[in-house]
Amino acid sequence: MAQPDRSPHQPVETPSEAPQSPAGCLLRLYWMIGGYLIAVLCGVSIVNHHGDFSLVDVIYWLAIIGILAARWVDIKRFSGTRADGQLATMRDWQTHAIVTVVAGIIGWIVIHFVRWQGLW
């Protein structure tokens, strides 16, 4: 039986893989990269340009909260997966949330310590 014409560079879609939603992919990009990038850029901005607490601090925390919300929606609505390809569970979200919040708090404290001490 002849096979349909297919470029050798086209991936073969297995029946167990469902096509992913573009919205789900955008959410994953945000919680994996975008949200952390926003938080880092806010940190740099706080160290370089701002005196006391400002709108940039609020944006920093909104980015952190957005990461947690995006991961939650990814798991609940878009069948988000873990790094090993298995479906993520709410326990995975809880672990991710704890690590992200603790790292966010430590990062925010270090950012303000560096600014207050004039180390940058």
Secondary structure, DSSP 4 states (H G I P E B T S, - for coil): -PPPP--TTSPPPPTTPPPPPHHHHHHHHIIIIIHHHHHHHHHHHHHHH-SSS-HHHHHHHHHHHHHHHHHHHHHHHH--B-TTSSBP-HHHHHHHHHHHHHHHHHHHHHHHHHHHHT--
